[in-house]
Amino acid sequence: MENDDRTLNVIGLFVAIIAIVIPAASFILSAPDEIKIQSVIIFGIISIIVIIISFSYLTYKGYKNMFNDLKENKRDVNEIKKSLNYHALFSDMDVRLRVIETLLGKKNRKGQFIDPRIIWIIVLLILIYLFLKSIGVLP
């Protein structure tokens, strides 16, 4: 849609320039001896004003479209931020995790009092014993 607006604006500027050039060319070619300097000055001023107004309108519409797109993108980003409220999401997940932990804690308490460090120490002692036995230090 934005490219269509730009294309239309450029076409409008092109038509404005053609609307100035064609009458000027026909005026000059049809009656070159009747042209007075005042006519050329007035026509030049009108031509410059039309070109400036057309270019200004083109620029204004371009910036207006960019500004509207920027506002729309900002609104979309704010909506996305609201929908991705991390604090609420994590607090909800924390509540669910606590519920699951309490349900699992009530269901199975076997092995809960065994510290994994104790198991690791026992495994290391067995490995040290096997190593010492393999090199002949222990019987």
C-alpha positions in Angstrom: 0.0 0.0 0.0 2.9 2.3 0.8 4.5 1.8 -2.6 1.2 2.5 -4.3 1.0 5.9 -2.5 4.5 6.7 -3.4 3.9 5.8 -7.0 0.8 7.9 -7.1 2.6 10.9 -5.6 5.5 10.6 -8.1 3.0 10.3 -11.0 1.2 13.4 -9.7 4.4 15.3 -9.6 5.3 14.1 -13.2 1.8 15.2 -14.4 2.2 18.6 -12.8 5.6 19.1 -14.6 4.0 17.9 -17.9 1.1 20.3 -17.3 3.6 23.1 -17.1 5.9 22.0 -20.0 3.3 21.3 -22.7 1.5 24.6 -22.5 4.8 26.4 -22.3 6.1 24.6 -25.4 2.9 25.2 -27.3 2.8 28.9 -26.2 6.4 29.4 -27.3 6.0 27.5 -30.6 2.6 29.0 -31.6 3.4 32.7 -31.1 7.0 33.4 -30.5 6.8 37.0 -31.7 3.9 37.9 -29.3 5.6 36.7 -26.1 6.3 39.5 -23.7 8.7 39.3 -20.9 5.9 39.9 -18.3 4.2 36.7 -19.7 7.3 34.6 -19.3 7.9 35.9 -15.8 4.3 35.2 -14.7 4.3 31.8 -16.3 7.7 31.0 -14.7 6.5 32.0 -11.3 3.4 30.0 -11.7 5.4 27.0 -12.9 7.8 27.2 -10.0 5.0 27.5 -7.5 3.2 24.5 -8.9 6.4 22.4 -8.8 7.2 23.5 -5.2 3.6 22.8 -4.1 3.6 19.4 -5.8 7.0 18.4 -4.3 5.9 19.7 -0.9 2.8 17.6 -1.1 4.8 14.6 -2.1 7.2 15.0 0.8 4.3 15.7 3.2 2.4 12.5 2.2 5.6 10.5 2.4 6.4 11.7 5.9 2.8 11.3 7.0 2.7 7.7 5.8 6.0 7.0 7.6 4.8 8.7 10.8 1.5 6.6 10.7 3.5 3.4 10.1 5.8 4.3 13.0 2.8 4.9 15.3 1.2 1.6 14.2 4.4 -0.3 14.8 4.8 1.3 18.2 1.3 0.3 19.1 2.0 -3.3 17.9 5.2 -3.5 19.9 3.4 -2.3 23.1 0.6 -4.9 22.5 3.3 -7.6 22.1 5.0 -6.4 25.3 1.7 -6.6 27.2 1.0 -10.1 25.9 4.5 -11.3 26.8 4.4 -10.2 30.4 7.3 -12.3 31.6 6.8 -11.6 35.3 3.2 -12.9 35.2 4.3 -15.8 33.1 7.1 -16.8 35.4 5.0 -16.4 38.5 2.3 -18.6 37.0 5.0 -21.2 36.1 6.4 -20.9 39.7 3.0 -21.6 41.2 2.5 -24.6 38.9 6.0 -26.0 39.8 5.3 -25.6 43.5 2.0 -27.5 43.1 3.8 -30.3 41.2 6.6 -30.5 43.8 4.1 -30.7 46.7 2.1 -33.4 44.9 5.3 -35.4 44.2 6.6 -34.8 47.7 3.4 -36.2 49.3 3.4 -39.2 47.0 7.0 -40.5 47.3 9.3 -39.8 50.2 11.6 -42.7 49.6 15.2 -41.7 49.0 14.5 -38.1 49.9 16.9 -38.1 52.9 19.9 -39.6 51.0 22.3 -36.9 50.1 23.9 -37.4 46.6 27.2 -36.3 48.0 27.2 -39.4 50.2 26.7 -41.7 47.2 29.5 -39.9 45.4 31.9 -40.4 48.3 31.0 -44.1 48.5 31.7 -44.5 44.8 35.0 -42.7 45.1 36.1 -44.8 48.1 35.2 -48.0 46.1 37.2 -46.8 43.1 40.2 -45.9 45.4 40.0 -49.3 47.0 39.9 -51.1 43.6 42.9 -49.0 42.4 45.0 -49.7 45.4 44.1 -53.4 45.2 45.1 -53.5 41.5 48.5 -52.0 42.1 49.2 -54.5 44.9 49.1 -52.1 47.9 46.0 -53.8 49.5 45.5 -57.6 49.8 
